[in-house]
Amino acid sequence: MQLDDGLMSDAQSRYPTLFAWVGHHFRDHPWGSHHFEDLERAALFLRPMETIVSSLERANPVRLPSKQRAFRKATDPSKLLGLRTELLLGHRFAEAGISFEFGGTGDPDFKCSDANSGELLIEVKTRSRDDVSLLHDELIAALAGQSVVVNIQLPRRLAIPQGQHIDIVNRTLKQAALVSDKSNHAVALPEIDGKVSISPS
């Protein structure tokens, strides 16, 4: 059976931060819709999650509210487990005293600051998508036969919208046509916080 009203009230007193994250529809949320016989069984699921979200609340990293909204709105248990993995790593960073923030759209999942290594970018969930490599391949194909060297400088990104791919390639081709033995050209890419430098080969 699911948690009845008495068990729900007891669970809310034990796991207040998790309940605050999920909102008023805890029974409908994948994390609250498990079939529990009692609170001891429920604790196997709820106690670790309470520890994670409480730790993140204390650390208050950049973009935490967006993760809270994603957690609250999640309906697919498999996607929710991926988000839980991300939150768990944030918890580990917080407990270790590592300064971090959650990545924004198109960025890796984490940006961490390390005294020795500087900024560290960490991707947790995505394994197959890498739009930087795709952009590289598109530029290689588009510039085939041209005697130029193209250098792209940009933060590590996994997501670049297709429309931006096309625009970047077209702008690069236009500037590549203007390169001569004595001139270099550059293309600003503010949409991905980067630039392209083009020189004769």
The 8 nearest C-alpha neighbors of each residue, nearest first, counted from 0:
[[1, 34, 35, 36, 2, 3, 33, 37],
 [2, 0, 34, 35, 3, 33, 32, 36],
 [1, 3, 6, 7, 35, 0, 4, 34],
 [2, 4, 6, 5, 7, 1, 0, 8],
 [3, 5, 7, 6, 8, 2, 9, 1],
 [6, 4, 8, 7, 3, 9, 2, 10],
 [5, 7, 9, 3, 2, 8, 4, 10],
 [8, 6, 4, 10, 5, 9, 2, 3],
 [7, 9, 11, 5, 10, 6, 4, 12],
 [10, 8, 6, 12, 11, 7, 5, 13],
 [9, 11, 13, 7, 12, 8, 14, 6],
 [12, 10, 8, 14, 15, 13, 9, 7],
 [11, 13, 9, 10, 15, 14, 8, 7],
 [14, 12, 10, 11, 15, 9, 46, 49],
 [13, 15, 11, 17, 12, 49, 16, 10],
 [14, 16, 18, 11, 17, 12, 13, 19],
 [17, 15, 19, 18, 14, 53, 49, 20],
 [16, 18, 20, 49, 19, 15, 14, 21],
 [17, 19, 21, 15, 20, 16, 22, 11],
 [20, 18, 16, 22, 17, 21, 15, 23],
 [21, 19, 17, 18, 22, 67, 71, 16],
 [20, 22, 71, 18, 19, 25, 17, 23],
 [21, 23, 19, 20, 24, 18, 25, 71],
 [22, 24, 25, 21, 18, 19, 26, 27],
 [25, 23, 27, 26, 22, 28, 21, 31],
 [24, 26, 28, 31, 27, 23, 21, 22],
 [25, 27, 31, 32, 24, 28, 2, 1],
 [28, 26, 25, 24, 32, 29, 31, 30],
 [27, 29, 25, 31, 30, 26, 32, 24],
 [30, 28, 32, 31, 76, 74, 27, 33],
 [31, 29, 28, 32, 33, 25, 44, 45],
 [30, 32, 26, 28, 25, 29, 33, 27],
 [31, 33, 26, 29, 30, 28, 27, 34],
 [34, 32, 31, 35, 1, 30, 29, 41],
 [35, 33, 1, 0, 32, 36, 2, 41],
 [34, 36, 37, 1, 41, 0, 40, 33],
 [35, 37, 0, 40, 34, 38, 1, 2],
 [38, 36, 35, 39, 40, 41, 6, 2],
 [37, 39, 41, 40, 42, 6, 10, 35],
 [40, 38, 42, 41, 37, 43, 36, 35],
 [39, 41, 42, 38, 37, 43, 35, 36],
 [40, 42, 38, 43, 39, 44, 35, 45],
 [41, 43, 45, 46, 39, 44, 40, 38],
 [42, 44, 41, 40, 45, 46, 39, 47],
 [45, 43, 42, 41, 46, 47, 48, 40],
 [44, 46, 42, 48, 47, 43, 41, 49],
 [45, 47, 42, 49, 48, 44, 43, 50],
 [48, 46, 50, 49, 45, 51, 44, 43],
 [47, 49, 51, 45, 50, 46, 52, 44],
 [50, 48, 46, 17, 52, 47, 51, 14],
 [51, 49, 47, 53, 48, 52, 54, 46],
 [52, 50, 48, 54, 49, 90, 53, 87],
 [51, 53, 55, 54, 49, 50, 56, 48],
 [54, 52, 56, 50, 55, 51, 49, 16],
 [53, 55, 57, 51, 52, 56, 90, 50],
 [56, 54, 52, 58, 57, 53, 59, 90],
 [55, 57, 59, 53, 54, 58, 52, 63],
 [56, 58, 54, 55, 59, 53, 93, 52],
 [57, 59, 55, 56, 60, 93, 54, 90],
 [58, 60, 56, 57, 55, 63, 61, 62],
 [61, 59, 100, 63, 58, 62, 99, 101],
 [60, 62, 100, 63, 101, 59, 99, 64],
 [63, 61, 65, 64, 101, 60, 100, 66],
 [62, 64, 66, 65, 61, 60, 67, 59],
 [65, 63, 67, 66, 62, 68, 61, 69],
 [64, 66, 68, 67, 63, 62, 69, 70],
 [67, 65, 69, 63, 64, 68, 70, 62],
 [66, 68, 64, 70, 65, 69, 20, 71],
 [69, 67, 71, 65, 66, 70, 72, 64],
 [70, 68, 66, 72, 67, 71, 73, 65],
 [69, 71, 67, 73, 68, 72, 66, 79],
 [70, 72, 21, 68, 69, 73, 67, 20],
 [73, 71, 69, 70, 68, 74, 21, 28],
 [74, 72, 70, 71, 75, 69, 79, 28],
 [73, 75, 29, 76, 72, 28, 79, 78],
 [74, 76, 78, 77, 73, 79, 29, 80],
 [75, 77, 79, 78, 29, 80, 74, 73],
 [78, 76, 80, 79, 75, 81, 82, 74],
 [79, 77, 81, 80, 75, 76, 82, 73],
 [78, 80, 76, 82, 81, 77, 83, 73],
 [81, 79, 83, 77, 82, 78, 76, 84],
 [82, 80, 78, 84, 79, 83, 124, 85],
 [81, 83, 79, 85, 84, 80, 86, 78],
 [82, 84, 80, 86, 85, 81, 87, 79],
 [85, 83, 87, 81, 82, 86, 80, 88],
 [84, 86, 82, 88, 83, 87, 123, 89],
 [87, 85, 83, 89, 88, 84, 90, 82],
 [86, 88, 90, 84, 89, 85, 83, 51],
 [87, 89, 91, 90, 85, 86, 92, 84],
 [90, 88, 86, 92, 87, 91, 93, 85],
 [89, 91, 87, 93, 88, 92, 51, 54],
 [92, 90, 88, 94, 89, 93, 95, 87],
 [91, 93, 97, 89, 95, 90, 94, 96],
 [94, 92, 90, 96, 95, 91, 97, 58],
 [93, 95, 91, 96, 92, 90, 54, 97],
 [96, 94, 92, 93, 97, 91, 90, 98],
 [95, 97, 93, 94, 92, 98, 91, 58],
 [98, 96, 92, 95, 93, 99, 111, 112],
 [97, 99, 112, 111, 96, 100, 92, 93],
 [100, 98, 111, 110, 97, 112, 60, 109],
 [99, 101, 61, 60, 110, 109, 102, 111],
 [100, 102, 109, 62, 108, 61, 110, 103],
 [103, 101, 108, 109, 106, 107, 110, 100],
 [102, 104, 106, 105, 101, 62, 108, 107],
 [103, 105, 106, 102, 158, 107, 108, 156],
 [106, 104, 158, 157, 156, 103, 159, 107],
 [105, 107, 156, 102, 103, 104, 157, 108],
 [108, 106, 122, 102, 109, 121, 120, 156],
 [107, 109, 102, 122, 101, 121, 123, 106],
 [110, 108, 101, 102, 121, 107, 120, 100],
 [109, 111, 120, 100, 99, 119, 102, 101],
 [112, 110, 99, 119, 118, 98, 109, 120],
 [113, 111, 118, 98, 117, 99, 119, 114],
 [112, 114, 117, 116, 115, 118, 111, 119],
 [115, 113, 117, 116, 112, 118, 97, 98],
 [114, 116, 113, 117, 112, 118, 119, 111],
 [117, 115, 113, 114, 118, 119, 112, 111],
 [116, 118, 113, 112, 114, 115, 119, 111],
 [119, 117, 112, 111, 113, 116, 120, 110],
 [118, 120, 111, 110, 112, 121, 117, 113],
 [121, 119, 110, 109, 107, 111, 118, 122],
 [120, 122, 109, 107, 108, 123, 119, 110],
 [123, 121, 107, 108, 124, 109, 125, 120],
 [124, 122, 108, 125, 85, 121, 84, 107],
 [123, 125, 122, 126, 81, 85, 108, 84],
 [126, 124, 127, 128, 123, 122, 157, 129],
 [127, 125, 128, 124, 129, 123, 122, 157],
 [126, 128, 125, 129, 124, 157, 130, 132],
 [129, 127, 126, 130, 125, 157, 158, 133],
 [128, 130, 157, 131, 132, 127, 133, 158],
 [129, 131, 133, 157, 158, 132, 159, 134],
 [132, 130, 134, 133, 129, 135, 157, 156],
 [133, 131, 135, 130, 134, 129, 136, 137],
 [132, 134, 130, 136, 131, 135, 137, 129],
 [135, 133, 137, 131, 132, 136, 130, 138],
 [134, 136, 132, 138, 133, 137, 131, 139],
 [135, 137, 139, 133, 134, 138, 132, 140],
 [136, 138, 134, 140, 139, 135, 141, 133],
 [139, 137, 141, 135, 140, 136, 142, 168],
 [140, 138, 136, 142, 137, 141, 143, 135],
 [139, 141, 137, 143, 138, 142, 136, 135],
 [140, 142, 138, 139, 143, 137, 168, 172],
 [143, 141, 139, 140, 145, 138, 144, 172],
 [144, 142, 140, 145, 141, 139, 138, 146],
 [143, 145, 142, 146, 141, 147, 140, 139],
 [146, 144, 142, 143, 147, 175, 176, 148],
 [147, 145, 200, 199, 144, 148, 142, 143],
 [146, 148, 199, 200, 198, 145, 149, 197],
 [147, 149, 198, 200, 197, 199, 150, 146],
 [148, 150, 197, 196, 147, 151, 198, 195],
 [149, 151, 196, 195, 197, 152, 148, 194],
 [152, 150, 195, 194, 153, 196, 149, 193],
 [153, 151, 193, 194, 195, 150, 154, 196],
 [152, 154, 193, 192, 155, 151, 194, 191],
 [155, 153, 156, 192, 193, 152, 191, 106],
 [154, 156, 153, 157, 106, 107, 120, 131],
 [157, 155, 106, 105, 158, 154, 107, 131],
 [156, 158, 129, 130, 105, 106, 128, 131],
 [157, 159, 105, 130, 156, 160, 129, 106],
 [158, 160, 130, 161, 105, 163, 164, 157],
 [161, 159, 163, 162, 158, 164, 130, 105],
 [162, 160, 164, 163, 159, 165, 166, 130],
 [161, 163, 165, 164, 160, 166, 159, 167],
 [162, 164, 166, 161, 160, 165, 167, 159],
 [165, 163, 161, 167, 162, 166, 168, 134],
 [164, 166, 168, 162, 163, 167, 169, 161],
 [165, 167, 163, 169, 168, 164, 170, 162],
 [168, 166, 170, 164, 169, 165, 163, 171],
 [167, 169, 171, 165, 166, 170, 138, 172],
 [170, 168, 172, 166, 171, 167, 165, 173],
 [171, 169, 173, 167, 172, 168, 166, 174],
 [170, 172, 168, 174, 173, 169, 175, 167],
 [173, 171, 175, 169, 170, 174, 168, 176],
 [174, 172, 170, 171, 176, 175, 169, 177],
 [175, 173, 171, 177, 176, 172, 184, 170],
 [176, 174, 172, 177, 178, 173, 171, 197],
 [175, 177, 174, 173, 178, 172, 179, 145],
 [178, 176, 174, 175, 179, 173, 184, 182],
 [179, 177, 175, 176, 182, 183, 199, 184],
 [178, 180, 182, 181, 177, 199, 183, 198],
 [181, 179, 199, 182, 178, 198, 183, 200],
 [182, 180, 179, 183, 178, 199, 198, 184],
 [183, 181, 179, 178, 180, 184, 198, 199],
 [184, 182, 198, 197, 178, 185, 181, 199],
 [183, 185, 197, 196, 174, 178, 198, 182],
 [184, 186, 196, 195, 197, 187, 183, 194],
 [185, 187, 195, 194, 188, 196, 171, 184],
 [186, 188, 194, 189, 195, 185, 193, 192],
 [187, 189, 194, 193, 190, 191, 192, 186],
 [190, 188, 192, 191, 187, 193, 194, 186],
 [189, 191, 188, 192, 193, 163, 187, 159],
 [190, 192, 189, 193, 188, 153, 159, 154],
 [193, 191, 189, 190, 188, 153, 154, 194],
 [192, 194, 153, 188, 152, 191, 189, 187],
 [195, 193, 187, 188, 152, 186, 151, 153],
 [194, 196, 151, 186, 185, 150, 152, 187],
 [195, 197, 185, 150, 149, 184, 186, 151],
 [198, 196, 149, 184, 148, 183, 185, 175],
 [197, 199, 183, 148, 147, 200, 178, 184],
 [200, 198, 147, 180, 148, 146, 178, 179],
 [199, 147, 146, 148, 198, 180, 145, 149]]
